[in-house]
Amino acid sequence: MTTQPTTRPDRFDIGDPVQTVDDSTWLAKDVTDHLGRPATVRRVYEVRGQHVALLTSALPASEGGEAICGEHVDLLCADGRPPAFPRFLNKIAELGRLEEALYNDGATEADAQRFRAAARALKPYQRAEHYLRQALIDQARPGDRMYLTSKDWYATLADLDSHPLRDLPRQALHVRLDDAALREQPSLLESHPDGIVELSTLTMWPTLGLT
């Protein structure tokens, strides 16, 4: 396996190390994600020992597509083959039912054990996208382009917080919204004349030149 670190030498990183998997057989494949949405694998990364694909969607936002998103490779379908981890959504639903029973005091000790086992098994797949997104955001620099999935907007990273704890996983970033976004929501210019806003990183991806 050929990997290439993406960390930058001028920054002390305490977050997840991220490596590109340059010889992954998933690269450039047309796939469907666990929700059945068509996409193309643009890059594959290794983070926390898991391989996570960075996808660009074949669907517009109006049809549920996201210009950039991440997915654990074991949840992808390609070449007519099922995913390596089948029935993922069913297992998520089962976990939810067990959790509800635990909260409502309607669960047995066996149910509690099943819940803990299911949660451990599902965590790498449920959290894979989050871990990759956070690791890539922690590498972003002013001037980098960002995609805002919640609005289907684009922006440019404006600056970084100079607080001494800024090397912690970034929960929010200052970005300058593109003109298209400001035209869509002109009221933002009233409170932010320069177009710079602070937004949560939970629905943000660096574009990495892919869109």
N, C-alpha and C positions, 0 to 999 in steps of 0.2 A: 504494500500500500504506500503510495506516495502522498505525503502531506506537506503542506506549506503553512507555517504560522502566519497569522494575520495581525499579531500584536505589534505595536510600534515601540521602538527602543527608547523613545523620548518620554515614555509615560510609565509610571509605576501602576501596574494593574493588580487589583485584588479580586477581580471578578473571574469568570470562567475563561480559561484559555480556549481559543477556537482555532481549528486547523481546517484548511480545505482538503478534501479527499479528491485529489486530481485524477485518480484512476478509477473512480467509482463507475460501475456499469449503469448507474442511473442517469448520468450526465446526458443532457439534450433529449431525454426521452419525453414523449407525450404521455401523460398519466392522468388518472383521476384521483382526487384526494378522498378522505374518508367520508366526505359529504357528497361525493359523486360529481364534483366540479372538475371540468377539464383544465389542465394546466401543463406547463412545460418545466422540467427540471433544469434550472440554470446553473446551480452550484450545489455541491454537497459538502457539508461541514461535519467534523467530529467535535462534539461538545459533551462533556461529562460521560465520555465513553460511548455515546450514542451517535449514529449517523442521521443527520437531519438535512432534508432537501430544502433549498430555497427555490420557490416556484414563482413563475409569472403566469397569471390567469389567462385563459382563453375566453373568459366571459367578461362583459362590461359590468361595472358596479351595479347598474340597474337590474342585472340578472343574478346578483349575488357574488360576482367575481371580485377578487382583490388583486390589484396590480402586482403586489408582492406579498407572499405569505410563506410560512414554513410548515413542514410536515415531517414527522418521523418516517423514514423510508419504508418501515414495515407496515405502514398504513396505506401505501400507494398501490394502485393497480396499474399495470402496464402490459402491453402485448397480449391482452386477453386473459391474463392470469390473475387470480385473486390475490389480495394482500397477504404478506407473511403473517400478519396478526389479523385473523378474520373476525368478523362480527364485533368489531370494536364498539360501535354504538350500542349494541345489545348489552355488552359488558358494562358500559358506562351507565346504562339504564338500570341494570341489576345493582350496581354499586349505589345508585341513588335510592333505590327501594330499601336496601339494607340500612343506609344512613337514616332514612326517614323512620324506619322501625326503631332504630337505636334512640333517636330523639324523642320518640313517642312512647318509650318504655315498653314497646311491644316485641322486643327482640330477645332471643335466648343467647346463652353464652356461645352456642355454636354459630349463631348469626353474627355475633361480634367477631369471632375468629374468622369467619368467611369475609366479613367486611375488611378486616385488617389485611388479610391475604390478598383480596381483590385490589385494595388501595395500593399496596406495595407493587403488585403486578402492573397496574395501569399507570402509575406515576411517571415512568420514563416516557410514555406515549402522550399523556396529558400535558406534560410540562415541556416537552421537547421544543415546541415553537417558542415558548416564553424564554427558555434558556438561551436559544440561539439569538432571538431578537435582542435580549438584554446584552448579551456579549458583544454583538455587532454595534449596538448603540454606545456601549462603553468605549468603543474605538473611534467614534465619530469626532470630527473636528469642525470648527467654524468654516463655513463655505460648502460643507457636504450637503448633498441633496437628500431630502427626507420625503417619505410617502406617508400620508395620514389615512389609515384605513377606515376610520369611522366616518370620514367625510368624503373620501376619494379625492383628497386635495394633495397638492405638492407644496413644499416649503424648502427653505434653505436654513441650515443651522446658523444662528446669528452669533452666539457667544456661549461660553461655558461659565458656570458659576465658579467664582474664585474662592468659595468657602473651602477651608482646609479639609473638609470631609467630601469633597467633590469626587474622589475616586471610589466612593461607594457606588453600588449600582444606581444609575441615574433614573430617578422617578419622574422627572420633568425636564424639559429643555426649552430654551428660548429659540424660536424659529421665526423667520420672516415668511409670511404666507405669500404665495404667488399671486399675481394680479387676478388670475381667474378665480381664485378662492375669495379674494376681496370683493370682486364684482358679484359673486354669488351671495355674499353676506356683507353688504356695504356698511352695516351698522358697526362692524369691527373697527372701521377707520375712525369712528367717533371717539372710541376709547383708546385706540392704538393707532395714532396718525401715521406712525412709521411702518405699520403692518407687522410689527414684532409682537408675538404673543407667547405666553408660557403654556405649554401643553403637556399632558401626561404622555409618558413613553409607552403606555400599555397598548396603544393603537398606532404605533409609529415604527416605520422601518427605514433604515438607510437604503437608498436606491442602488448604490454600488455601481451606478452606470448601466443598470439593466433596463430602466424604463426612461 
